[in-house]
């Protein structure tokens, strides 16, 4: 019976110590949280920008269908270029966001390991 109480006490102590974060862990967590917020902001800005470009491209495609000859071709090329540019902007934003998250993760590991 005493061994059971002792085991329960040790288990409770382990659980409580696991719940308490060291200052380094809290700093690491805050760093990752701030980086994630910054990364989401970059992704959201890119999404807003590319949505406008995609709407403009759709409008140009509609105009291209109505136009004839070279004018229609020019409008289609402009629409395709806008779509490609939007794709590049999105890829660039995702790469920047991933870099920010990875950098924060590395810094957090360094902080936690001290």
C-alpha positions as CSV (number, residue, x, y, z in Angstrom):
1,X,0.0,0.0,0.0
2,X,2.8,2.4,0.9
3,X,4.6,1.5,-2.4
4,X,1.4,2.3,-4.3
5,X,1.1,5.7,-2.6
6,X,4.8,6.4,-3.3
7,X,4.4,5.4,-6.9
8,X,1.3,7.6,-7.3
9,X,3.2,10.5,-5.7
10,X,6.2,10.1,-8.0
11,X,3.8,9.9,-11.0
12,X,2.1,13.1,-9.9
13,X,5.4,14.8,-9.4
14,X,6.5,13.8,-12.9
15,X,3.2,15.0,-14.4
16,X,3.4,18.3,-12.6
17,X,7.0,18.9,-13.6
18,X,6.2,18.1,-17.2
19,X,3.4,20.7,-17.2
20,X,5.7,23.4,-15.9
21,X,7.7,24.9,-18.8
22,X,11.2,26.2,-18.2
23,X,11.8,29.8,-19.2
24,X,13.8,28.6,-22.2
25,X,10.9,26.5,-23.4
26,X,8.6,29.4,-23.0
27,X,10.9,31.6,-25.0
28,X,11.3,29.0,-27.7
29,X,7.5,28.5,-27.9
30,X,7.0,32.3,-28.1
31,X,9.6,32.5,-30.9
32,X,7.9,29.8,-32.9
33,X,4.5,31.4,-32.4
34,X,5.7,34.8,-33.5
35,X,7.3,33.3,-36.6
36,X,4.2,31.3,-37.5
37,X,2.1,34.5,-37.2
38,X,4.6,36.4,-39.5
39,X,4.6,33.5,-41.9
40,X,0.8,33.4,-42.0
41,X,0.7,37.2,-42.6
42,X,3.1,36.8,-45.6
43,X,0.9,34.0,-47.0
44,X,-2.3,36.0,-46.5
45,X,-0.9,39.0,-48.2
46,X,0.2,36.9,-51.2
47,X,-3.3,35.3,-51.3
48,X,-5.0,38.7,-51.4
49,X,-2.6,39.9,-54.1
50,X,-3.0,36.9,-56.3
51,X,-6.8,36.8,-56.0
52,X,-6.9,40.2,-57.6
53,X,-4.6,39.1,-60.3
54,X,-6.6,36.0,-61.0
55,X,-9.8,38.0,-61.2
56,X,-8.1,40.4,-63.7
57,X,-6.9,37.4,-65.7
58,X,-10.4,35.9,-65.8
59,X,-11.7,39.3,-67.0
60,X,-9.1,39.4,-69.7
61,X,-9.9,35.9,-70.9
62,X,-13.6,36.9,-71.2
63,X,-12.6,39.9,-73.2
64,X,-10.3,37.8,-75.4
65,X,-13.2,35.5,-76.3
66,X,-15.2,38.4,-77.5
67,X,-12.4,40.1,-79.3
68,X,-11.2,39.0,-82.7
69,X,-7.8,38.5,-84.2
70,X,-4.7,39.9,-82.7
71,X,-6.5,41.8,-80.0
72,X,-8.0,38.6,-78.7
73,X,-4.6,36.9,-78.8
74,X,-3.0,39.8,-76.9
75,X,-5.6,39.7,-74.2
76,X,-5.1,36.0,-73.8
77,X,-1.4,36.4,-73.5
78,X,-1.9,39.1,-70.9
79,X,-4.2,36.8,-68.9
80,X,-1.8,33.9,-69.1
81,X,1.1,36.2,-67.9
82,X,-1.0,37.4,-64.9
83,X,-1.8,33.8,-63.9
84,X,1.9,32.8,-64.1
85,X,2.9,35.9,-62.1
86,X,0.3,35.1,-59.5
87,X,1.7,31.5,-59.3
88,X,5.2,32.8,-58.8
89,X,4.1,35.3,-56.1
90,X,2.3,32.4,-54.3
91,X,5.4,30.2,-54.5
92,X,7.7,33.0,-53.3
93,X,5.4,33.7,-50.3
94,X,5.3,30.0,-49.4
95,X,9.1,29.8,-49.6
96,X,9.6,32.8,-47.4
97,X,7.0,31.6,-44.9
98,X,8.6,28.2,-44.8
99,X,12.0,29.8,-44.3
100,X,10.8,31.9,-41.4
101,X,9.2,28.8,-39.7
102,X,12.3,26.7,-40.2
103,X,14.6,29.4,-38.9
104,X,12.4,29.9,-35.8
105,X,12.3,26.1,-35.3
106,X,16.1,26.0,-35.4
107,X,16.5,28.9,-33.0
108,X,13.9,27.4,-30.7
109,X,15.9,24.1,-30.6
110,X,19.0,26.1,-29.8
111,X,17.3,27.9,-27.0
112,X,15.8,24.8,-25.5
113,X,19.1,22.9,-25.6
114,X,20.8,25.4,-23.4
